[in-house]
Amino acid sequence: MLRFAVYDDSSDGGSVLKAQQTPGDAPKGDSESEWVPLNAYLVGPDDLPTPGKITAVDGLISCQKRGGRAVGLCVMYEVGSMGRLMLQTCLLPDREAPYVLSVELARHRIKMFITKSEEWQMFDLSDGHPAMKLWEQARQLFSKALICEDPVEADRYARQSLEQGIEATERLAMAHAEILLHRRFATRRASSSTLGVRIAPTQGGTQMRELIARDFDVLVLPLIWRELEVEEGQYNWDPVDRWMKWAKDAGKPIVAGPLLDFSKAALPEWMYVWQHDYDTCRDMAYDHLERVVQRYSPYVGIWNLASGININANFSFTADQMIDLVRMASLVVKQFRKGARLMVELTQPFGEYGATRTDSLQPLAFVDRLTQGGVRLDALGVQLMFGRRDDGRATRDLMQISNMLDRFFLTELPVIVSAMSVPSALSEAEGGWWHEQWTPQVQSSWVSRVFALAMSKPYLESMFWSDLFDHSRAVNQDAGLISAEGRGKVALQRLVAMRKRLRKPLGPLKLPSKSDVVGEAQT
């Protein structure tokens, strides 16, 4: 069994932490209540989630795993100026004495910097580069934590090391992104489908259409089954019809779907009758697909065949049934338009669900099974939505996002960020935050970095924002580019500016002088 000790750095005696405060909580006095590890799960080799039981009593986190392999712990952790983030430890052997959680989180971050520096061939950064200076500081603090006999003091050093280490890896990721971005777009501009936005078909208006026509390249139209087929056999096509016709007249490429989405938010209530009858469920899905594709095939350039079907979060399918459903959807699309492009969407690319749903398929395993099953895809959709506790949307740092995107290079498929967003206000503390609690300014800062980071990947084609405006049924609450009152947020301006920047070649990368680098590091 693995055990981790969590210490309260603010307590006079350095006692084991027994309460985790969240914004808005009432003070708990002497910290007598239990510390709860948020969003915690175990990870095995290749950072794949693995089943296990995690409990916390009196500041000690106990992890009961299955099998004899070494595992690590992934948990939400508050790291000073870097925010409240999902972080993980290295794979650790069982031992009787508890590990100090902050020390093991810092160890993994030190290791990540070394691993990615080698993978990206970034060891040639000057010693004065901010990333290298921060990493060296983190390493020294980590060394102090290792030699401390007092675990409370070790925890203090480790927390400082972790904070410096996360900033170091983020700066490394952005330095690497800037190099690749100029390498990719030095002599050519980005494609005409770089930036897209998702719009709820029930909403509309002249100003909204003018904004999309002016500032976005692609229109993403969700086809939610329960909103289309309002009663069994009765469809309401009007909202989608209006947007399809407008996009065609405006010359905007359309990404439509998902055609298959078995989540609670998308599935009609009457489909639950067939939840345990796969053959009938498949036939009902086929009839729906045929109606939708036949109606909209003249308009749609890319069809999103399925979204999150590999998770088994609502309806449960075997691996073979998952592949069969996606294959069926692809054949229906090709039946009406052979030249249409096809994609599937991964809603939880970090794969946390694998720790609790043993009948699910991890993202890369799912794509591999599709390939082996003869399903030919033209692109792979990956969602980057953070700021919520559920649905794999707990906040991650920039290095983790970059590292995750790198893994999809192995699929040899073009990647589309099919839904990206973070909130502009903190509404769910358990979902974490990046650097500071979410505000319009923090949202804008996140946008600028993630856009550049993602577009630097040579295999990434396009990025689509998850919702144009805030509304009650938005995919990610408070994450729209336009407020519910109709005011554009700072993130909208930032996205449009970055799209405009890539409208022309960037030219060669101009590296800062050594004096400039040293000055930035000192500030």
Beta strands, then each sheet from edge to edge (+ up, - down):
strand 1: 2-5
strand 2: 41-43
strand 3: 49-50
strand 4: 52-57
strand 5: 60-65
strand 6: 72-78
strand 7: 83-88
strand 8: 99-100
strand 9: 195-198
strand 10: 218-221
strand 11: 229-231
strand 12: 234-235
strand 13: 254-256
strand 14: 302-307
strand 15: 341-346
strand 16: 379-385
strand 17: 415-421
strand 18: 433-434
strand 19: 460-465
sheet 1: 4+ 5- 1+ 8+
sheet 2: 3+ 2- 6+ 7- 18+
sheet 3: 9+ 10+ 13+ 14+ 15+ 16+ 17+ 19+ 9+
sheet 4: 11+ 12-
end
